[in-house]
Amino acid sequence: MRLIYAFLAVRMLRLARFDLARSERLYHDGDEAFERSRDRVRQAEALADRADLPSLASML
């Protein structure tokens, strides 16, 4: 019976580590996506400024 519990414990630890690694990857990817979005907004603002369009902030 202890062998079964030991096997289950090891399996659950591996799954927990996998979940933590996946969570950290998603967190990191989310930060990168946010930064890309901010860069795109900056680029759009610069292009709008060159075209003499109102800024995005004034349209909201």
C-alpha positions as CSV (number, residue, x, y, z in Angstrom):
1,M,0.0,0.0,0.0
2,R,2.9,2.4,0.8
3,L,4.3,1.8,-2.7
4,I,1.0,2.9,-4.2
5,Y,1.0,6.1,-2.0
6,A,4.6,6.8,-2.9
7,F,3.9,6.4,-6.6
8,L,0.9,8.7,-6.3
9,A,2.9,11.3,-4.4
10,V,5.7,11.3,-6.9
11,R,3.2,11.6,-9.7
12,M,1.3,14.5,-8.0
13,L,4.6,16.3,-7.4
14,R,5.6,16.0,-11.0
15,L,2.2,17.3,-12.1
16,A,2.4,20.2,-9.6
17,R,5.9,21.2,-11.0
18,F,4.5,21.0,-14.5
19,D,1.6,23.2,-13.6
20,L,3.9,25.7,-11.9
21,A,6.2,25.8,-14.9
22,R,3.3,26.3,-17.3
23,S,1.9,29.1,-15.0
24,E,5.2,30.9,-15.1
25,R,5.4,30.6,-18.9
26,L,1.9,32.0,-19.2
27,Y,2.8,34.9,-16.9
28,H,6.0,35.7,-18.8
29,D,4.1,35.5,-22.2
30,G,1.4,37.8,-20.8
31,D,4.0,40.4,-19.9
32,E,5.6,40.1,-23.3
33,A,2.2,40.5,-25.0
34,F,1.5,43.6,-22.9
35,E,4.8,45.2,-23.9
36,R,4.1,44.4,-27.6
37,S,0.7,46.1,-27.2
38,R,2.2,49.2,-25.6
39,D,4.8,49.4,-28.4
40,R,2.1,49.1,-31.0
41,V,0.1,51.9,-29.4
42,R,3.2,54.1,-29.3
43,Q,3.8,53.4,-33.0
44,A,0.1,54.1,-33.8
45,E,0.3,57.3,-31.9
46,A,3.4,58.4,-33.8
47,L,1.8,57.6,-37.1
48,A,-1.4,59.4,-36.1
49,D,0.7,62.4,-35.1
50,R,2.5,62.5,-38.4
51,A,-0.9,62.3,-40.2
52,D,-2.3,65.1,-38.0
53,L,-4.9,62.8,-36.6
54,P,-6.3,63.2,-33.1
55,S,-4.6,61.1,-30.5
56,L,-6.1,57.8,-29.3
57,A,-6.4,59.2,-25.8
58,S,-8.6,62.1,-27.0
59,M,-10.9,59.7,-29.0
60,L,-11.7,57.6,-25.9
